[in-house]
Amino acid sequence: MATDINECAQPGACGANALCQNYPGNYTCVCPEGFTGNPRTGCFDVDECSNQRACGPGAICSNLIGGKQCSCPPGYDGDAYITGCRDVNECLQNPCGYNALCTNLDGSFQCTCPPGFFGDPHVGCSDINECESSPCASNAKCVNTNGSYKCLCPDGYTGKATEECVDINECGSLGSCGINAKCINMPGTYKCICPEGFTGEGKQFCENINECESNPCGENAVCRDTVGSYTCTCKEDYTGDPFKKCTDIDECVALEKPCGAHAICENAQPGYNCICPQGFQASPSPKIACEQRDVSVLCESNYDCTNNAECIDHQCFCQKGFTPQGAVCVDVNECESEPCGKFAICTNTLGSFHCECENGYVGAPPRMQCKAPCDNVQCGNHAYCKPEGQEAYCMCEDGWTFNPSDISAGCIDIDECDKNIGPNGRCGTNSVCTNTPGSFSCTCRQGFSGNPLIKCQDINECIRPNTCGQGAVCKNIPGSFKCECPEGTVPDPDPFTRCNEIVTCKSKADCPGNAVCEFQKCVCPEPNTGNDCRHPCEFLSCEPNQKCMLINQIAKCMCESGYKETERGCVDINECENNPCQIGAICKNEPGGFTCQCPGGTSGDAYRTGCSKIIHPFSCSAAKPCPAGEQCIKDGALGGSVCICVQGFVRDEKTGRCRDVDECTELNRPTCGPNAICKNLPGSYDCQCPPGFNGNPFLECNECNSPECRCQAPYKLVDGNCVLAGCSKDEKCPHGAECITITGGVSYCACPKGFRTRSDGSCEDVNECTETKSCGYGAECINSIGSYKCICPTGYSGDPYKGICSPAQKQCSLDSDCSPNEKCIQPGECVCPVPFFTDPNDNSCNSPCERYPCGLNADCIPSDPPKCVCKPGFKADASRGCVDVDECIDEPCAYAAHCLNERGGYKCICPHGMTGDPYKSGCILDLPGQPKTECATDRDCADVLKCTDGSCVNPCYSKDCGPQSYCEAKGHAAHCQCADGFKKNSRGKCVSLCDRVLCADGAQCIVTSSGPTCKCLEGSIGNPFPGGKCTTDICSPKNPCPEPSVCVSGRCKQKCEDVICGVGAHCDQGSNKCVCNLNFIGNPNILCMPPITAPGFI
């Protein structure tokens, strides 16, 4: 059987673009639709668009391979293939802006602003306010209209408004005002007034007033009525303002010197009297003169007394050293009684005397008799008497010093090796000090070599060969050395023997997280967990006063010791509420803990056994201060004030008084620097370098041996000799120094007080606040160039230079003693509490509601933060504040009564023809048994009700006012009003007053009683107006504060905001906690003070 050959499978069977169709024993080639030509040789595309009728009228024809495409041009639509395209009327879709006119065009449209409007017609056309160009007369009123304007003359004016409006003078008309009235023409109007002294209606009649009937004159004055007025005159012998009060004439004031010299004038009614004061007598009469006859006259000050007399309790007395003789005080010669004693010279002075010892004798006569300087001076062991001028001293021999416990006992050996002098006593660094009577010796420590009196240098053992094992690295350390295996090796068995390379891990860096490399393996030590070997607390962030703790291997944030968990986070536990201290002790609460102290007059262990009374406890106050060395503090347990020792003092258990602490011997640490000498002072101490040493004695005194070191300003080296450096007009002193000339014409350069001399002779300011203890206890020191100033902190008072600064005197005991909004807190201080704020202009304490706007019908509550609540009878509406509650919806009235809703409340009334209690028992007919309709006309109903089918109903029930509006019933009719916070626009729609009001990011516009304003969203704070920004105020772990603010008790605050630190402390911006000032120590929440050891100088 023969098989058909498929010629179509052979290449080139048909031409290009032709279709091949196989038949049994044959095949054909045809051109597809849209193509023409010889299918054997090739088909080509037919251009259907060459036919003008290929598409519908107005359509665009696009030729395609094997076909065509018909489409309508922009601005047209329809059947592009058959019926054709027609123009689209774009104006039907309102494509133009507000108030613009749309004109349809062939295939397009055009937007234009109508006459009287301007703007972009595609966005919106605004009415041109022709009134801005003042087209009307100067005093005419211009009324802008939609697309035009009109000019009107105001009431009281006439004329053409576009040219000039002329005022109508109503006073020119006869009879405009009543009799006696005064007519006053005013622009656009006039008024009639009764002149002063007349009464009545100005446009009708003005009648004269008899002012004397109301007794308008003052005391002792006579009133006379006049036409339109009245007069007042003083009675005879009286003077003053007759309209207020007439008083008797005081001749002592009115007459010039009515009495004689020194006489006193006393007014009488009538006349006056002259009398002589105490200590004076008439000469011959008081009207002529008064002559002094005694010293003891009356006085107001010392100026009223004679020479050498003083005014005491308003009476003159001779001063001490003077005696009265008649009207004068004469000097008393005290030397006549030889008050100075033996070996003394007495010199009488005016009002006193002066004693001085004869040459070669010492004393303070008459208190201390004169004697030879070393008479009766018994010096102890290793001491000798040395006279010096008028004084005599017991001096210790070299290497010895006075016994601080008993100076008269003699001198004791100076322990040059005492650790209070330095870590090595008087010896150099890295040396060993050995004390001997009157002397000492120094040797270098093991591993050191050099001069032990100055400094011992470390011996570098690593220079020696084979100090460490094979492969180990030798590291020299002070006084010794150590051997370590380098990176990539491990000891075998120790680095002193050899170091071998590791295989698995080289260092901790090769291990993940907190894992360590041990024995060439990565080990994750507890409590780290997981493949990344991390501590569970690394992934937990705790709140203030919390710390991360592991409980059953689970990380949790727990309150630190001394704090407790509350809704506001971890707050301090006031341990003093339960009085944890023993009997008689004072408890002082501190952040995270407390302290107990025994007050003055008691002694004992405040924590264990309690404080027992030695004497009756001293009660202190501003009027009853504490003894020297003590300060007054508030005792919260007893409700009074007690005394405690100030800094540098401690209470002596034997005497009960506060004694000075000897910082030089009683502290368990070095007080001064090496080689320095410590000198105890009351409440403090001082460090000085001994002769032959210089430097900062609080840090270290270095031995000064070289000529350059010993010869310091104001001296200089000349040919190897240290001589005084002179100065003159030609030789200027170094910067800051002054030229001082002494006896003999010798001059030298010296720095003024408050400055120190540098090595080059120039002067630098001494910072008394850091280098010396310049201020009293609790005072703040402020350094200045060449000086300093001490002040007591705010709320404290006292002597800031020599005394102490203690809490200021009590200002209040009750809140009523303070200014408005202030609170009285202990210890009697008036403060402006949060959230109230202090006005910097007048220091008044103002409510936070003054700067916290609320919406309509809402009141502000001064909470922290402030809150807005609706007034009674209103409810919250987030869109516009608070809206009126329609209480009538709940039918609160009694039977048959009508409920009338009012703003902020409601009212119940009985209908017309009924009586009763509309609130409780109900309303009944006036005539029982005679039913009648409720109303016949609207007048039978209340003003807010309308009579409909014999019943009084609210006309608003059938009135729909639309969105943002409400229905108000008035005059028996329904009226649509815009809701609170809304107004009608030009289209008659109610739009918000906040429409087109722009606010800052995070803020919203609200309508208040004074108009629209911007306010930050709830939980935010900041500047809500354009250009400002609102940031988070109410914070939590899920709602954190933006940087750099921090979350404190649920509120976002600037770091250190509202953080109150103790005296001598400040808030650290980094940690938001209180820290002591530079070089101060103590509890920064209560008190920080300079350390016992003075700070170092750089």
SEDRENKE-584715 format. One line per field, with one value per residue (C-alpha): x, y, z. Coordinates in steps of 0.02 Angstrom, whole numbers, always signed. Each point is the difference from the previous one (the first is absolute). Layout:
BEGIN
X: X, ...
Y: Y, ...
Z: Z, ...
***
This chain:
BEGIN
X: +0, +71, +33, -43, +146, -29, +73, -38, +134, +131, +85, -49, -156, -94, +54, +25, -154, -99, -98, +37, -140, +43, -118, +16, +123, +12, -1, -53, +70, -117, +28, -83, -129, +80, +134, +7, +118, +61, -5, +132, +124, -55, -145, +13, -106, -152, -9, -185, +21, +23, -189, -76, -148, +105, -58, -150, -15, +126, +96, +188, +54, +161, +61, +53, +86, -145, -130, -41, -49, -129, +3, -80, +117, +13, -159, -110, -89, -116, +11, +163, -30, -180, -100, +150, +64, -93, +61, -2, -78, +129, -97, -129, +131, +35, +187, +27, +37, -116, -104, +81, -95, +22, -13, -5, +111, +16, +103, +41, -67, +49, -9, -15, -35, -162, +6, +38, +100, +185, +114, +44, -165, +59, +25, -127, -55, -10, -111, +93, -28, -19, -17, +187, +35, -118, -113, -128, +6, +114, -140, -113, -23, +58, -95, +84, -118, +28, +88, -36, -22, -111, +26, -118, -3, -13, -145, +7, +84, -67, +71, +68, +95, +120, +53, -29, -116, -39, -45, -176, +10, -153, +42, -40, -184, -104, -64, +120, +31, -101, +11, +171, +67, +159, -1, +160, +12, +97, +54, -157, -106, -22, -38, -87, +75, -45, +146, +85, -116, -158, -100, -134, -21, +108, -120, -146, +48, +149, -36, +124, +65, +12, +163, -1, -144, +122, +130, +139, +124, +131, +3, -5, -48, -154, -96, -83, -106, +24, -85, +68, +130, +44, +144, +82, +96, +88, -69, +92, +165, +6, +101, +19, -98, -183, -56, +90, +34, +40, +118, +55, +146, +160, +94, +152, +10, -77, +108, +189, +85, -146, +102, +176, +161, -10, -184, -137, -160, -165, -156, -163, -178, +14, +179, +160, +118, +192, +86, +183, +53, +89, +170, -46, -69, -89, +110, -101, -151, -20, -65, +168, +125, +37, +176, +80, +46, +31, +83, -148, -114, -122, +70, -33, +183, +177, -11, -127, +126, +146, +180, +61, -179, -107, -187, -60, -187, -41, +103, +177, +137, +187, +104, +116, +154, -97, -97, -139, +34, -157, -47, +169, +99, +183, +139, +48, +190, +9, +192, -18, -48, +152, -103, +142, +108, +188, +121, -138, -27, -177, -55, -166, -106, -165, -131, +121, +184, +138, +125, +163, +146, +167, +139, +60, -161, -149, -183, -170, -33, -110, -68, +172, +137, +165, +147, +159, -41, +74, -45, -94, +9, +34, +29, -12, +121, +87, -66, +77, -66, +28, -44, -55, -45, -140, -34, +87, -20, +45, +82, +28, +170, +26, -90, -122, -174, -127, -111, -177, -75, +105, +108, +74, +66, +138, +43, -23, +93, -61, -41, +71, -63, -182, -117, -92, +155, +5, -7, +186, +10, +140, +86, -8, -111, +20, +106, -16, +2, +70, -35, +128, -10, +24, +43, -39, +82, -53, +39, -61, -130, +45, +2, +45, +164, +54, -3, -133, -15, -60, -59, +42, -2, -72, +126, -43, +20, -48, +173, +75, +6, -114, -109, -157, -30, +19, -122, -61, +0, +77, -89, +83, -113, +45, +110, -17, -42, -120, +6, -145, -33, -26, -160, -24, +91, -42, +113, +78, -13, +37, +81, +155, +32, -65, -148, -79, -115, -187, -103, -190, -22, +130, -86, -167, -28, -17, -145, -178, -73, +64, +83, +180, +137, +61, +112, -19, -190, -136, -93, -160, +5, -160, -118, +26, -116, -36, +107, +60, +46, -85, -50, -191, +5, +81, -169, -98, -13, -55, -87, +80, +37, -10, +135, +1, +0, -1, -144, +3, +116, -131, +48, -121, +4, -16, -1, +167, +23, -92, -131, -174, -107, -146, -105, +125, +149, +125, -14, +107, -57, -12, +75, -20, -190, +24, +136, +136, +124, +22, -79, +54, +82, -47, -45, +41, -72, +119, -23, +5, +39, +5, +119, -18, +82, +7, -48, +88, -23, -2, +128, +3, -17, -143, -15, +13, -19, -79, +41, -9, -23, +154, -87, -167, +12, +38, -146, +57, -83, +42, -14, +91, +151, +107, +168, +160, +43, -181, -144, -189, -101, -183, -43, -145, -39, -14, -63, +134, +177, +162, +186, +127, +187, +58, +133, +169, -73, -55, -101, +106, -80, +66, -49, -144, +68, +65, +190, +119, +61, +191, +13, +189, -3, -177, -28, +49, +76, +132, -63, +137, +116, +171, +127, -136, -37, -182, -72, -168, -127, -174, -114, +136, +188, +142, +151, +167, +166, +145, +153, +102, -151, -127, -151, -184, -1, -166, +82, +189, +140, +160, +170, +74, +192, +54, +34, -133, -128, +42, +10, -183, -86, +14, +185, +116, +170, +143, +175, -60, -74, -187, -38, -162, -55, -19, -124, -17, -83, +123, -13, -181, -64, -61, -183, -119, +136, +17, +158, +13, +122, +55, +111, +166, -63, +8, -134, -60, -141, -141, -170, -154, -115, -97, +141, +151, +172, +53, +179, +28, -64, -170, -162, -143, -169, -19, -161, -48, -152, +104, +169, -53, -148, -60, -186, -102, -91, -139, +47, +33, +166, +11, +177, +44, +163, +102, -141, -150, -176, -95, -191, -130, -103, -181, -107, +149, +65, +144, +182, +68, +181, +34, -160, -121, -144, -156, -179, -78, -120, -171, -113, -164, -93, -159, -39, -100, +163, +64, -48, -144, +31, +158, +20, +87, +129, +125, +99, -126, +36, -128, +24, -95, -49, -1, -92, -20, +138, +87, -25, +174, -77, -79, +53, -184, -52, -118, -115, +56, -174, +54, +100, -105, -150, -160, -141, -170, -105, +149, +97, +184, +53, +176, +65, +169, -20, -154, -163, -156, -170, -173, -105, -154, -137, +123, +87, +160, +4, +173, -34, -49, +21, -154, -180, -160, -81, -186, -63, -178, +39, -5, -171, +54, -158, -154, -167, -77, +142, +98, +190, +92, +184, +118, +186, +82, -165, -187, -164, -169, -163, -184, -99, -123, -157, +89, +83, +107, +181, +75, +155, -74, -190, -53, -123, -192, -140, -45, -186, -9, -133, -4, +115, +63, +128, +176, +5, -98, +138, +188, -25, -69, +171, +170, +110, +101, -156, -125, -185, -31, -169, -44, +165, +158, +148, +179, +6, +179, -65, -52, +147, +158, +141, +137, +180, +98, -160, -140, -180, -44, -182, -45, -158, -103, +107, +151, +162, +157, +161, +181, +66, +125, +165, -78, -55, -90, +105, -46, -98, -105, +83, +64, +189, +120, +86, +158, -26, +163, +89, +174, +84, +169, +40, -83, -124, -184, -113, -133, -131, +4, -110, +123, +8, +98, +174, +128, +28, +116, -84, -35, +160, +109, +76, +90, -35, -162, +5, +73, +188, -6, -9, -91, +100, -45, -45, -86, +124, +13, +109, -114, -5, +180, +58, +94, +184, +72, -150, -19, -153, -17, -151, -99, +42, +125, +119, +160, +147, +21, -170, -84, +151, +42, +173, +78, +118, +164, -72, -72, -96, +104, -72, +63, -76, -144, +57, +75, +189, +116, +88, +180, +115, -150, -56, -159, -181, -45, -185, +31, +172, +172, +153, +185, +97, +109, +146, +10, -14, +156, +56, +52
Y: +0, +174, +132, +185, +121, +158, +133, +134, -76, +40, +170, +129, -93, +170, +181, +119, +33, -132, -142, -179, -132, -184, -116, -183, +0, +191, +168, +181, +173, +144, +180, +27, +138, +172, -58, -8, -61, -168, -126, -106, +142, +106, +100, +181, +104, +94, +186, +7, +184, +50, -19, +164, -99, -127, +78, +98, +191, +96, -157, -27, -152, -92, -137, -163, -155, -95, +124, +175, +93, +142, +118, +165, +149, +83, +94, -117, -166, -119, -149, +35, -144, +33, +149, +111, +115, +146, +143, -32, +141, +6, +138, -128, -69, +171, -3, +182, +76, +81, +147, -26, -5, -152, +18, -159, +1, -120, -140, +101, +129, +168, +66, +188, +107, +105, +191, +58, -157, -45, -151, -163, -57, -181, +12, +130, +179, +119, +152, +164, +108, +166, +82, -26, +136, +122, +40, +91, +169, +15, -12, -114, -184, -121, -166, -134, -111, -157, +67, +184, +128, +144, +163, +56, +155, -49, +52, +185, +45, +58, +23, -106, -146, -13, +183, +64, -36, +156, -8, +59, +131, -47, +136, +131, -44, +96, -106, -143, -3, +47, +156, +24, -146, +6, -64, -81, -39, -158, -78, -83, +35, +118, -11, +107, +4, +91, +110, -34, +56, -43, -161, -68, -63, +105, -7, +59, +107, +28, +57, +81, -116, +61, -89, +62, -117, -147, +84, -8, +104, -64, +5, +177, +76, +106, -41, +137, -51, +92, -16, -158, -24, +33, +66, -61, +112, -42, +66, +140, -56, -154, -34, -136, -68, +44, -134, -136, +59, +162, -16, +115, +113, -69, +157, -107, -39, +153, +126, +11, -39, +44, -52, +42, -99, -181, +24, -121, +66, -88, +44, +41, +41, +146, +62, -92, -25, +4, -116, -40, -184, -109, +70, +178, +151, +158, +152, +101, -86, -143, +123, +88, -143, -161, -23, -173, -31, -190, -131, -122, +81, -97, -58, -98, -29, +45, +161, +67, -20, +109, -47, -165, -52, -136, -32, -153, -38, +177, +83, +73, -70, +35, -131, -118, +97, +163, +75, +133, +178, +102, -9, -70, -164, +15, -130, -112, -21, -188, +3, +81, -171, -87, -133, -69, -80, -28, +25, +85, +179, +76, +133, +89, +18, +88, -112, -141, -42, -101, -120, -62, -96, +81, -41, -180, -61, -90, -14, +76, +117, +19, -175, -82, +77, +47, -118, -58, -107, -163, +24, -147, -88, -184, -94, -189, -132, +36, +181, +170, +178, +127, +185, +90, +183, +12, -187, -158, -170, -179, -70, -184, -62, -63, -165, +32, +80, +51, -131, +47, -84, +102, +141, +35, -177, +38, -61, -172, -81, +43, -162, +45, -169, +39, -46, +166, +88, -109, -181, -16, +133, +125, -126, -3, -103, -191, +10, -70, +127, -44, +124, +35, +123, +173, -68, -136, -105, -53, -158, -55, -139, -170, +16, +185, +97, +183, +143, -52, +180, +60, -147, -183, -57, -167, -137, -69, -189, -32, +59, -159, -148, -153, +91, -82, -170, -45, +97, +110, +190, +89, +155, +108, +63, +116, -99, -164, -78, -123, -125, -18, -111, +100, -7, -170, -97, -80, -31, -173, -14, +186, +143, -13, -170, +14, +56, -115, +44, -38, -98, +34, +180, +134, +127, +53, +95, -169, -45, +73, +125, -17, -170, -24, -106, -134, -144, +43, -10, +132, -13, +99, +38, +17, +91, +33, -104, -39, -33, +180, -14, +158, +54, +5, +177, +67, -5, +85, +189, +46, +158, +125, -73, -177, -128, -163, -159, -185, -98, -184, +49, +126, +185, +117, +185, +16, +152, +40, -13, +139, +20, -76, -37, +117, +52, +142, -119, -29, +137, +28, -84, +125, -110, +141, -24, -156, +86, -133, +94, -36, +102, +182, -7, +107, -89, +84, -81, -11, -71, -188, +5, +102, +60, +13, +137, +44, +184, +122, -39, -188, -137, -183, -112, +68, -167, -128, +56, +172, +176, +35, +175, +72, +166, +66, +3, +173, +70, +122, +129, +160, +96, -135, -56, -153, +9, +27, -146, -58, +30, -4, -131, -55, -155, -79, -125, +124, +145, +117, +53, -70, +33, -111, +26, +90, -63, -23, -23, -154, -14, -42, -143, +67, +184, -16, +148, +4, +2, +31, -154, -4, -53, -10, -147, -71, -53, -172, +67, +127, +177, +98, -44, -81, +108, +124, +59, -10, +140, -26, +143, +22, -107, -25, -17, +71, -77, +91, -45, +4, +110, -64, -72, +74, -57, -36, -60, -90, -108, -3, +112, -20, +35, +161, -10, +93, +188, +25, -90, +93, +172, +38, +167, +138, -54, -38, -82, +123, -78, -151, +107, +14, +186, +103, +44, +189, +99, +179, +103, -70, -179, -56, -145, -161, -14, +35, +43, +167, +96, +15, +125, -30, +92, +57, +18, -187, -60, -169, -77, -87, -72, +82, -93, -139, -41, -116, +24, -113, -55, +141, +131, +26, -15, -123, +1, -109, -102, +12, -110, -155, +33, +56, -22, +179, -11, -59, -166, -21, +160, +13, +75, +109, +38, +166, +77, +41, -39, -113, +10, -115, -10, -108, -106, +44, -37, +11, +142, +34, +58, -76, +52, -55, -81, -123, +10, -79, -11, +173, +61, -78, +89, -89, -127, -15, +13, +156, +87, -15, +90, -68, -178, -21, -140, +5, -139, -44, +88, +139, +49, +60, -86, -1, -185, -95, +22, +183, +113, +159, +154, +78, +174, +10, -167, -47, -183, -25, -143, -109, +28, +177, -75, -155, +41, -102, -17, +83, -34, -84, +44, -32, -102, +48, -178, -61, +4, +114, -76, +70, -59, +45, +120, -72, -35, -23, -153, -24, +11, -32, +110, +162, -10, -26, +9, +21, -157, -11, -65, +0, -158, -98, +80, +62, +100, -58, -56, +117, +128, +71, -16, +153, -31, +143, +26, -98, -61, -16, +68, -83, +101, -41, +29, +144, -33, -123, +19, -103, -51, -33, -82, -125, -22, +53, +123, -4, +106, +163, -55, -186, -96, +120, -69, +127, +11, +52, +148, +93, +116, +15, +127, -138, -87, +46, +106, -153, -105, +8, -43, -145, -93, +66, -52, +98, -84, +48, +65, -68, -180, +16, +108, -74, +128, -105, -34, +115, +91, -13, +56, +138, +29, +181, +101, -160, -38, -106, +87, -88, +62, -51, -107, +72, +24, +15, +145, +23, +23, +92, -151, -6, -159, -20, -18, -12, +158, -105, -9, +50, +25, -77, -78, -80, -184, -102, +138, +30, +151, +19, +135, +89, +136, +128, -77, -136, -46, -140, -130, -150, -169, -83, -72, +125, +169, +137, +146, -45, +146, -1, -17, -87, -183, -107, -138, -142, +52, -154, -143, -187, -144, -13, +188, +61, +181, +79, +36, +82, -7, -142, -82, +45, -70, -13, +177, +55, +126, +84, -80, +76, +86, +5, -94, +87, -39, +30, +139, -10, -114, +16, -107, -93, +19, -170, -108, +116, -26, +110, -2, +95, +154, -16, -57, -15, -160, -53, -43, +108, -9, +82, +78, -1, +78, +20, -156, -5, -22, +156, -24, -1, +144, -11
Z: +0, -50, +137, -29, +4, +106, -112, +130, +110, -131, +15, -131, -52, +3, -8, +146, +110, -99, +77, -58, -3, -37, -100, -45, -139, -11, +98, -24, +51, +44, +68, +172, +31, -5, -121, -193, -137, -72, +141, -89, -6, +151, +81, +56, +122, -65, +64, +49, +52, -181, -14, +66, +67, +91, +170, +56, -20, +106, +50, -16, -104, +45, -121, +81, -71, -73, +61, +64, +160, +15, +152, +51, +28, +175, +45, -106, +29, -95, -122, -93, -125, -58, +62, +31, +143, +77, +113, +191, +106, +141, +89, +56, +121, +78, -39, +45, +172, +126, -74, -174, -168, -114, -191, -105, -157, -145, +78, +155, +125, +75, +182, +32, +154, -16, +12, +178, +40, -14, +20, -87, -78, +3, +191, +56, -28, +146, +8, -30, +153, -89, +172, +31, -130, +92, -149, +110, +84, +152, +128, -103, +32, -135, -10, -102, -101, -99, -154, +36, +141, +56, +98, +140, +109, +185, +110, +42, -164, -168, -174, -142, +75, -146, +20, +178, +149, +101, +186, +45, +142, +102, +129, -134, +11, +127, +144, -24, +190, +156, +111, +85, -101, -101, -180, -64, -184, -40, -164, -65, +154, +151, +185, +132, +174, +159, +57, +166, +141, -97, -14, -115, -179, -115, -146, +110, +153, +119, +179, +123, +139, +181, +41, +181, +43, -11, +113, -130, +99, +120, +191, +77, -171, -54, -163, -110, -149, -167, -170, -76, +138, +184, +107, +161, +123, +165, +163, +89, +82, -112, -156, -130, -147, +34, -121, +102, +179, +93, +147, +140, -46, +80, +46, +40, -184, -78, +95, -25, +167, +114, +153, +61, -28, +62, +51, -54, -80, +42, -99, +92, -54, -13, +10, +50, +150, +16, +125, +41, -24, +129, +50, -51, +96, -57, -34, +47, -83, -127, -130, +7, +31, +97, +70, +30, +181, +1, -113, +13, -128, -112, -167, -158, -48, +58, -101, +127, +143, +54, -42, +75, +41, -81, -20, +97, +9, -62, +138, -7, +115, +8, -88, +93, +56, +20, +145, -4, +59, -26, -183, -61, +15, +57, -18, +148, +29, +34, +20, +171, +71, -83, -91, -109, +135, +19, -147, -97, -64, +14, -125, +26, -157, -34, +81, +41, +34, -81, +80, -76, +71, +28, -124, +21, +82, -74, +49, -34, +147, +94, -43, -1, +109, -85, +22, -89, -154, +65, +184, +70, -168, +30, -163, -5, -60, -166, +5, +39, +33, -138, +28, -157, +19, +126, -4, +65, -78, +46, -155, -35, -48, -178, -26, +142, +7, +131, +79, -62, +154, +123, -70, +175, +13, -124, -172, -72, -142, -176, -87, -170, -58, +46, -142, +28, -70, -155, -55, +44, +134, -33, -114, -189, -114, +9, +160, +178, +143, +173, +141, +138, +148, -75, -171, -131, -138, -176, -101, -172, -9, -77, -188, +6, +3, +16, +128, +127, +67, -171, -108, -27, -182, -50, -51, -173, +26, -182, -56, +74, -122, +25, +126, -74, -84, -183, -109, +146, +8, +149, +65, +132, +141, +146, +119, -94, -169, -79, -141, -123, -148, -160, -104, -81, +138, +166, +152, +20, +146, +34, -96, +110, -84, -180, -108, -132, -147, +16, -127, +11, +61, +13, +113, +68, -163, -89, +115, -11, +122, +178, -29, +54, -74, +122, -46, -185, +15, +8, +166, +42, +187, +102, +3, -187, -111, -183, -151, +3, +187, +62, +175, +14, +71, -159, -87, +141, +28, +176, +62, +122, +174, -72, -34, -97, +103, -49, +76, -51, -144, -60, -9, +89, +47, +189, +111, +79, +187, +90, -139, -26, -152, -35, -150, -27, +1, +139, +132, +154, +161, +142, +134, +126, -1, +108, +105, -24, +110, +183, +140, -1, -172, -151, -161, -166, -156, -150, -177, +20, +186, +161, +137, +188, +106, +184, +26, +115, +185, -32, -33, -48, -153, -106, -93, +142, +180, -27, +59, +185, +71, +81, +24, -59, -193, -66, -99, -134, -112, -93, +163, +100, -102, +33, +92, -98, -114, -15, -121, +23, -96, +1, +103, -95, +139, +143, -103, +68, -47, +74, -20, -87, -27, -157, -119, +83, +175, +97, +160, +152, +96, +166, -14, -123, -98, -176, -4, -143, -95, -11, -183, +17, +125, +12, -181, -62, -160, -51, +22, -89, -142, +22, +91, +52, +178, +59, +108, +82, -9, +78, -108, -130, -26, -102, -86, -19, -78, +125, -28, -146, -87, -121, -101, +38, +182, -26, -136, +28, +63, -101, +74, -67, -8, -158, +2, -135, +106, +160, -79, -43, -37, +60, +8, -145, -27, -30, -16, +97, +141, +37, +15, +4, -177, -4, -103, -56, -136, -127, +63, -13, +103, -82, -51, +144, +127, +90, +48, +190, +81, +180, +125, -70, -178, -32, -123, -61, -105, +93, -46, +80, +119, -84, -122, +8, -75, -144, -26, -125, +124, -86, +97, -18, +87, +155, -8, +183, -32, -43, +80, +173, +115, -20, +39, +147, +13, -130, -95, -186, -56, -157, -57, -83, -63, +155, +121, +35, +69, +119, -8, +85, -122, -36, +152, +120, +108, +118, -6, -162, +38, +179, +64, -79, -123, +72, -66, -6, +132, -4, -125, +28, +104, -105, -186, +38, +52, -178, -161, -107, -67, +107, +127, +169, +15, +135, +66, -20, -179, -129, -167, -164, -20, -164, -119, +52, -69, +56, -108, -26, -12, +173, +80, +23, +3, -146, -51, -147, -72, -48, -143, -33, -112, +8, -125, +9, +156, +86, +158, +37, +152, +61, +11, -63, -146, -5, -61, -84, +65, -60, +101, +88, -127, -144, -75, -97, -189, -72, -151, +87, +189, +108, -61, +96, +69, -46, +168, -67, -101, +164, +46, +172, +36, +95, -74, -133, +19, -145, -1, -69, -38, +44, -19, +138, +74, -22, +69, +33, -18, +11, -162, -20, +105, +116, +169, +120, +29, -172, +78, +125, +21, -176, -81, +13, -75, +84, -1, +34, -95, -145, -136, -123, -137, +49, -118, -130, -61, +18, +139, +111, -8, +67, -112, -54, -41, -143, +3, -117, -4, +173, +79, +41, -85, -35, -180, -16, +5, -183, -55, -78, +4, -78, +54, +118, +51, +125, +16, +123, +45, +28, -24, -31, -154, -45, -49, -64, +78, -29, +141, +125, -88, -173, -110, -164, -155, -160, -59, +159, +64, +178, -1, +147, +64, -18, -188, -88, +169, -9, +153, +33, -24, +139, +42, -38, -12, +135, +22, +168, +73, -70, -174, -91, +62, -18, +135, +12, -5, +168, +72, -95, +42, -97, -118, -93, -121, -177, +6, +170, +47, +128, +84, +118, +179, +73, -20, +31, -62, -152, -26, +30, +7, -145, +26, +101, +120, +126, +76, +185, +94, -162, -60, -133, +75, -52, +85, +174, -11, +172, +73, +165, +65, +169, +53, -95, -134, -175, -123, -129, -176, -51, +138, +53, +181, +134, +16, +116, -68, -59, +143, +120, +88, +90, -38, -153, +44, +170, +24, -86, +81, -38, +49, +155, -118, -108, -190, -105, -107, -182
***
